[in-house]
Amino acid sequence: MTKIRVALIEDHDLTRLSIRTALQRNVDFEIVGEAANATDGLKILKTTEPDVAVVDIGLPDKDGIELTREIKSVPSQTKVLILTLRDSKEAVLAAFAAGADSYCMKDRYDNLLEAVRHTHNGNAWIDPAIARIVLQQASYNPPGSQTTSETNKFVEKSESNKNTDNDEMIDPYTLTERELEVLQLIVEGCSNAIIAERLYITVGTVKTHVRNILNKLCADDRTQAAVRALRSGLVG
């Protein structure tokens, strides 16, 4: 089995260790290099040519957005997953404009493995917590603007494996009241554990609801479900 080769560019030692540990626990991943700054990170990317580079947005010598721009300025098969604690509109849109393939929040390691897999497979991955930012920006800007082009491109890529022509026709009655509650929390970026705590149900029950939601929305993952829910008006 071919492993997904990953390089970590993160300046906080503890965070880098946590990410490495999370990835190494799964046989699908191989860590091919680590760096604590952008300069060393570029060297590692040139020598190892990983499948996915996990890049922190707040590096000490150069921010991850500028580093992403440099990575994408030369021919390379390496895809970039931006990792950050910031969910501001400016940070999200700047990352996409620089050419980032995916965007994942740092405090959600339960999403990280899924994010790396999707990124490696050529599917943009956006943390469900910030899907709303991208969609709102695409709707707000006038047609033809550069920002609209970037955001629409990202949303289209994130749903490239599905037919989204009928997004607007999703019947809210397809989902139960409880499933709509779970879907709202997915859009807010909550993990299964947090959803269980909020709704006073077990994690196992949450997983069942999530599976049913994905099936009913014909979505591959939580991100697609969030995008479709927002586009169709199932949640606010």
N, C-alpha and C positions, 0 to 999 in steps of 0.2 A: 504494500500500500504506500502510495506517494504521500509524504507529509507536506503540510503547509508550512513553508519556511518563513519565519517571522523575525524581524529586527525591532528592538525596542529602543526608542530615543526618548528618554525621560530623565529629568535631572534629580528628582527625589529618589534617593536610594530605597526607601521603604516601599514607595509606590511601585518602583521598578521591580523590586523583589516580589511584591504581591501579584503583579501582572505575570511575571515569569512563572511563579508557582501555579497560578490559575491555568496557564497554558500548558505547562509541563505535566500537569495531572491528566491531560488528555493526550492519547496516543496520536491524534491527528496533527499535532503541532510540533515543530522543531524550532528552537530559538537559535538563530545563526549569528547573532551579534547584539551587543548592547552599547549604548552611549549615553552620557549625561549631558551632552550639549550638541548643538547643531553641527559644529565643525567636525567633531569625531563621528557624528552620525552620518554625515555625507561620505566620509571615508569608508565606513562600514558598508553603506549601501553600494558604493562602487565596487568594493572587493567581494561582497557576498551575493549581491543582486537577489534579495529576498522576494518572496511572493507578495508579502504585505509588510509595510513599515507602520508600526504603531507610534505615532508622533505626538508628544505633548505640545499643547499650544503655547505654553509659557516657559520656553527654554531660556537659560541665562544669557547666552551670547547672541541669539537670534530667535525671534518667536517662531512657533511651529507653522504659522501661515506663510511666512517668508521662506522657510525651509521647504515647505510643500511646493511653493512656486518654483524654487530651484530644482527640486526633484523632477517636476513635471516639464521643465524647460528642455530636457534632453531625452532622447528616445530611451525608454525603459519599460520593462514589464512589471515593475514594482508598483503596487497600488498603495495608496496612503489612507490610513485611518486616523483621523484626528481625535485625540483623547483630551478631554478638558473638564474642568469644574464649572466653566462658564456656559450658560445657556442664553446669553444675550443675543438679540437679533443681529447686532453688528458682528459679533464673533462668528456666528453660524454662517452668515452670508459671505463674510470675508473668506472663510475656509473653503466654501464651495467655489467662490470666484477664483481662488488660487489653484483650483484643480483637485481638491481633496475628493476621494472616492466615497468616504463614509465619515460619520461623526458620532462619537459615542461619549456618554458622560462617564467621568472617572469613578464616581461613587456607585456604579452599577456593574459590578464584575459578573453578575449573573447574565448580563447582556453581552459581555465582551466576546465570549467564544462564538456566539451566534454572529456577532458583528464581523469578526475576523473571517469566518467561513463565507458569509455573504459577499464580503469585499473581495476575497480570493476568487469567488465564482463570477466576478464581474457585475454583481448587483450592488448598487449603492445602498448603504445601510444608514438610516438616520434614527437616532434615539427617539422613541415614541414621544418623549417629553417635549421635544422641540419640533415635531412634525408640523405643529400648528404655525410656528414661526415661518417656515418655508412656504406653506400654502397661503398664509395671509399676505406675505410679501409678494408672491406671484400674482395675487388678486389685486393688490393695492397699486402696483406700478402700472403705468400705461403700456399698452401693447408695443412691442418693439424695443423696449428699454433693455439695456444690458443685464440689469439685475433680474428682470422678469425672465429673460432668456436663460440665465444660469439656474434660477430656482425651478422653472418649468422643466429644464433638462434633467435636473436632479430627481424631481418627482417622477418624471417619465421613466428614468433609468431604474428607479427603485421598484417600479411595477412592470418592468420589461417582460417578465415571464407570464403576465396575466392580461386578459382582455378587460380593459377598464371602461369600455364604452357604456356600460350600464350602471356605472357608479351612482348616477343621479336617481336611478330607479330602484335602489334598495328599499324594500318595504320594512319600516320600523317594526311591524308586527312579526317579522321573521324571527326577531330576537325576543326572548322573554324579558320581563322587567329586571330580573337579576342579571341576565347577560348584558343588558344595557348599562347597568351599574358597573359591572366589571369592565366593560368596554370604555366607559368614561375614565376609569382609573388607569387603564392601559394608556389612554391618550395623555394622561397626566404624568406618565412615566413611572408608575408604581410597579414594584416587583410583586411576584406572587405572594410573598410573605406579607408585604404591606397591604395588599388587597385583602388578604385573609383577615388581617388585624382590623382593617377599616370596616369590613362587612360582617365580622364575627362569624366567620366560617373557616373550615380547615384549608390548608394549602392544597390538599388533594382535591377538594371540591373546586377550588379556584382553577386548578389545572384542567378539570373537566369542563368548566365554563369556557375557559380560553380555547380549548380544543373545539368546542361547539361553535364558538364565535368565528374562529378561523374557517371552519367548514362552511358555515352559513354565508360568510362574506367572500368565500373562495379566495382566501388570502393564504400566502405561504408562511407568514410570520406576523408578529405583533405590529411591526412597523407598517406593513401593508394594510393591516386591519385598521390602524390608527388613521392612515392617510385616507382610506375609503370612508371611514366613519365621519371624518371632518369634511370631506368633499360632498358627501351625500346629505349632511346635516343630521346624521343620527345622534351626534353629540355636539355640544357647543364648545 
